[in-house]
Amino acid sequence: MEFPKFLLGDNTDYPSAIFVVHTEYPRFIINLEDDEVHWLEDFTNEDEKELETEAGNLIEEATVFYDREVARYED
């Protein structure tokens, strides 16, 4: 089964949270309410160095995805 790169998620236990799930490596979930990121991967020290540069880009992509999805609902 193929998944989209990003998915929106919510949960009634966290009514103000907005979750975006990144389904490709490195997989993560970001809560856009507070920008907290939970990584779904285990990283080596080498991975962490590369991740530092890529993380900002991925989080920006997740935010752009969310904004696009919300705009589509509003239309």
trRosetta pair geometry for C-beta under 8 A, 3 or more apart (Angstrom, degrees):
i j d omega theta_ij theta_ji phi_ij phi_ji
3 7 7.0 -48 179 -48 115 120
3 23 4.5 -101 103 161 131 166
4 7 6.3 130 68 -67 103 75
4 23 6.9 108 85 24 47 138
5 22 6.8 -15 163 -148 73 69
5 23 6.2 -158 -156 45 26 93
5 24 5.6 -28 -135 -9 79 118
5 61 7.9 -58 133 148 131 129
5 65 7.7 -140 92 -95 101 146
6 20 5.7 -14 -165 -175 111 102
6 21 6.8 144 -158 74 54 53
6 22 6.0 -25 -99 -99 74 57
6 23 7.1 -162 -82 2 22 90
6 61 7.4 -163 -56 133 134 94
6 62 6.0 163 -120 -120 132 68
6 65 4.3 22 75 176 164 168
6 66 8.0 -108 157 -50 143 66
7 20 7.3 152 76 -160 44 53
7 21 4.4 -14 58 56 97 107
7 23 6.4 67 -9 -43 106 115
8 18 7.5 -41 -154 -173 96 83
8 19 7.0 121 -170 83 49 65
8 20 6.2 -31 -103 -103 55 65
8 21 7.8 -155 -70 15 7 84
8 66 6.9 115 -98 -112 104 79
8 69 6.0 -173 -48 136 135 168
9 19 3.8 -39 71 84 97 119
9 20 7.3 174 20 -86 84 18
9 21 5.6 59 -15 -24 125 110
9 29 7.4 -38 43 -142 140 114
10 14 7.5 -145 -167 79 63 91
10 17 7.0 155 -135 89 69 81
10 18 6.9 -27 -91 -118 92 49
10 19 6.5 178 -78 25 40 96
11 14 4.9 48 74 32 100 94
11 17 6.9 -5 45 68 90 123
11 19 7.4 39 -4 -4 98 134
12 15 6.3 17 -157 -80 48 80
14 17 3.7 -6 144 15 118 129
14 19 8.0 73 89 -37 139 110
14 31 7.8 -81 163 -131 148 126
16 33 5.6 99 127 -121 88 143
17 31 5.1 -51 -153 -149 105 110
17 32 7.9 124 -172 47 58 65
17 33 4.8 -91 -116 -5 52 137
18 31 6.9 119 64 -164 50 56
18 32 4.3 -37 81 50 107 110
18 33 5.8 135 20 -43 78 82
18 66 6.7 84 148 -145 128 139
19 29 5.7 -11 -164 -173 108 104
19 30 7.1 151 -151 78 56 43
19 31 5.7 -30 -93 -98 71 63
19 32 7.5 -164 -84 3 19 83
20 29 7.3 162 80 -154 43 55
20 30 5.2 -11 57 58 93 94
20 32 6.3 62 -8 -39 106 109
20 62 4.3 140 108 -172 145 107
20 63 7.8 -144 7 -67 162 38
20 65 6.3 124 -148 81 136 121
20 66 5.5 -92 -72 -61 132 110
21 27 7.7 1 -180 -168 82 90
21 28 7.7 -170 -149 97 49 40
21 29 5.1 -18 -103 -103 72 82
22 26 7.6 41 105 93 128 54
22 27 5.9 -176 94 -142 80 46
22 28 5.0 19 42 50 114 74
22 29 7.6 -155 19 -75 72 35
22 30 7.5 47 -16 -6 103 99
22 58 6.1 22 -111 -180 164 114
22 61 7.9 79 -106 90 120 113
22 62 6.1 -77 -62 -82 106 115
23 27 6.2 6 -146 -118 23 101
24 27 6.9 175 77 -78 19 72
25 41 6.8 81 -139 -80 80 146
26 39 6.4 -20 156 -148 117 104
26 40 7.8 160 168 55 71 72
26 41 4.8 -95 -152 14 92 148
26 43 7.4 6 -126 -78 141 111
26 47 7.8 118 -83 179 135 116
26 51 6.3 8 1 -115 160 110
26 54 7.6 113 17 105 114 131
26 58 7.5 -62 58 -82 90 172
27 39 7.4 110 88 -167 59 58
27 40 4.0 -47 103 62 107 119
27 41 5.8 129 43 -39 80 96
28 37 5.4 1 176 -172 134 99
28 38 6.3 158 -161 80 77 47
28 39 4.9 -38 -101 -106 99 51
28 40 6.0 -166 -88 3 37 85
28 41 7.7 -60 -62 7 77 94
28 58 7.3 91 37 134 129 137
29 37 7.3 156 81 -155 45 52
29 38 4.8 -7 57 57 94 101
29 40 7.0 77 -13 -42 87 109
30 35 6.7 -18 -171 -150 106 44
30 36 7.1 162 -153 83 58 43
30 37 4.9 -20 -100 -100 83 76
30 38 7.8 -174 -79 21 37 66
30 59 6.1 129 -94 -128 158 86
30 62 5.3 96 36 128 139 160
31 34 5.6 10 103 44 111 82
31 35 7.2 -70 79 -10 68 7
31 36 4.7 7 42 54 111 92
31 37 7.9 -149 18 -71 69 35
32 35 6.8 29 -136 -76 36 54
32 62 7.7 -158 -75 130 104 107
32 63 6.8 133 -119 -106 117 78
32 66 6.0 61 -66 -90 160 176
35 59 7.4 51 -154 -167 94 133
37 55 7.5 119 124 -164 176 114
37 59 6.8 -77 -78 -94 133 116
39 43 7.2 -26 148 -22 155 115
41 47 7.9 -124 128 163 126 149
43 47 3.8 -141 -159 95 91 128
43 48 5.0 114 134 -61 133 78
43 51 6.2 -36 -131 -24 153 150
44 47 4.7 103 48 4 70 103
44 48 7.2 -129 95 -9 39 86
45 48 5.7 -51 -150 29 33 114
45 49 7.0 36 153 -21 62 98
46 49 6.0 -53 -159 28 35 110
46 50 6.9 24 150 -7 65 106
47 50 5.9 -63 -155 43 35 106
47 51 5.8 39 150 -27 71 113
48 51 5.3 -53 -140 37 32 118
48 52 6.6 47 157 -34 62 93
49 52 6.0 -42 -159 14 30 114
49 53 7.9 16 151 -5 56 98
50 53 6.4 -63 -167 38 39 102
50 54 6.2 17 150 -3 73 119
51 54 5.7 -70 -138 51 34 102
51 55 5.4 50 163 -46 74 103
52 55 6.2 -37 -135 13 20 116
53 56 7.3 -61 -176 25 31 103
53 57 7.7 17 143 -5 61 112
54 57 5.6 -63 -160 41 48 112
54 58 6.0 43 150 -21 80 109
55 58 5.8 -59 -146 39 31 109
55 59 6.2 28 159 -17 67 108
56 59 5.9 -57 -145 38 28 108
56 60 6.3 30 155 -19 63 107
57 60 5.7 -57 -150 37 30 112
57 61 6.4 32 151 -20 64 105
58 61 5.5 -51 -149 34 33 114
58 62 6.5 36 151 -22 64 102
59 62 5.5 -48 -149 32 35 115
59 63 6.6 36 151 -18 63 103
60 63 5.7 -54 -151 36 34 112
60 64 6.4 34 152 -18 66 105
61 64 5.7 -53 -146 37 32 112
61 65 6.3 39 152 -23 65 104
62 65 5.6 -50 -149 33 31 116
62 66 6.6 32 152 -19 63 103
63 66 5.7 -51 -150 34 33 111
63 67 6.4 32 153 -17 65 106
64 67 5.7 -54 -147 38 32 112
64 68 6.3 34 154 -20 65 107
65 68 5.8 -58 -151 36 28 112
65 69 6.4 26 155 -18 65 107
66 69 5.8 -57 -148 36 31 110
66 70 6.3 28 157 -17 66 107
67 70 5.9 -55 -146 37 29 109
67 71 6.3 32 155 -21 63 107
68 71 5.7 -56 -150 35 29 113
68 72 6.6 31 152 -21 63 105
69 72 5.7 -55 -154 32 32 113
69 73 6.8 32 150 -18 64 102
70 73 5.7 -53 -154 33 36 112
70 74 6.5 33 151 -19 67 108
71 74 5.7 -58 -148 36 33 112
71 75 6.7 41 154 -31 65 101
72 75 5.9 -46 -151 19 33 114
